[in-house]
């Protein structure tokens, strides 16, 4: 797995045509899943993706956890790896989605065989979310389920899906799942991916641009190192409607919003990959299902002037502290004041237009930073559901 890439992915791929994959690349996705009904079809898609400068995760029809029940299963794995592993556009292999505890043994055998045959690429699988019952998970609680998966599968990345946006309300356990996944990823020394809602279906609502941004930046504040939209293409089943492209493959109204967010992630991603989460804290009311603060003691007090904020604190490989502050209000801008306890005299933000560090400034170039006793005070506006990534330093 290429650890220099911050994967921005999606679920439910379009049909394998040059035009469809070009459209996905232009939307800012840098890793895409695709289904291959033959090795020739899979290599053709990878050729297109290489032309577009992105990578692919192959869902080959031969790979399934039940494969390990066949006597020749290891030879099948070797053949799949032979078909794809040398292609420069390959990101990894899709194993399965939402495994139950009872299937982890088979999934572990399959995943480890794929990794042994091709250690350069990921053997990817995706976990169930926290609302599932112990009966559905097959374990006593969700943390036990995640740990059993790590022990059996030995993944290169943790991935799970959680769709918090229901018609008329948000499901608060969304943050509980982020909290658990953050803790288990840090414990195992693994990156984690959050898969979030972009398509209305069942009783899930149609995400607004602010809903999309909210899911992205709250995930980043908890330390996510990869993000995925559910879905990109609209499935022609049930009451699915208006994903990023419709059932015919045409861009919907979401396409430019998603492209904008993906461009921002392209600028922030290289910085985020090097950061380790140390603390996450919420302001405002917090339901009992998740904690107001997790991690070590916070070095930053945040005030949103009546707006609820989420503050992620990090440290980079050079031990410099970073802050990602998110406005959780999806309707109103926040006037943010950060009071930072630090001996470091300088703070800069990552510009989403260039990906470079720059001075934090308010309207008309007014300096947003004030030196004060014990540290820094920083004031700025933050748009609805938006986030800002900042680094502290001595110069």
Secondary structure, 3 states (H helix, E strand, C coil): CCCCCCEEEEECCCCCCHHHHHHHHHCCCCEEEEEECCHHHHHHHHHHHHHHCCEEEEEECCCCHHHHHCCCHHHHHHHHHHHHCCCCCEEEEEEEECCCHHHHHHHHHHHHHHHHHCCCCEEEEEECCCCCCHHHHCCCCHHHHHHHHHHHHCCCEEEEECCCEECCEECCHHHHHHHHHHHHHHHHCCEEEEEEECCEECCECCCCHHHHHHHHHHHHHCCCCEEEEECCECCCCCCCECCCECCCCCECCHHHHHHHHHHHHHHHHHHHCCCEEEEEEECCCCCCCCCCEEECCCCEEEECCCCCEEEEEEECCCCCEEEEEEECCCCCCEEEEEEEECCCCEEEEECCCCCCEEECECHHHCECEEEECCEEEEEEEECCCCEEEEEEECC
